[in-house]
Amino acid sequence: YATCLNQRVKTDMNDLIEFINEMSKKLGRNISDLDDVRNAMSALSKMREAEIKVDMTIGPVEEAYAMLSRHECHVMREEVENVDTLQYRWTKVLSQSHKVQNHLLSIQPNFRKDLVNDITIYRDTVDD
């Protein structure tokens, strides 16, 4: 039973770590053009969609590893370290997502102005 539980929660934990690392990488990119804005918005959307699932998965994973530890079942040290930092990693990427969202709000007027200017130039070009 312990081995089966360990394999199941290890898979859940690895999926969470992979998702967190992917979101951290996407949110860490510099925003310099509309493609970067689109990518950041996509990452923020994925974060919002997955937030409840991640929050509901972290607790049971931590509890399962605590139970395995309490019953002195063999668990690899790397897994223990990963589960210990799981909540911290998630909190950190959530904080990063809030910073990116605020940054997008601050640069929105400039991108909007550029877009309106580009549309005006395009219309003038088409009209000629």
Buried (B, 14 or more C-beta within 10 A) or exposed (E): EBEEBBEEBBEBBEEBBEBBEEBBEBBEEEBEEEEBBEBBEEBBEBBEEBEEEBEEBBEEBBEBBEEBEEEEBEBEEEBEEBBEEBBEBBEEBBEBBEEBBEEBEEBEEEBEEEEEEEEEEEEEEEEE
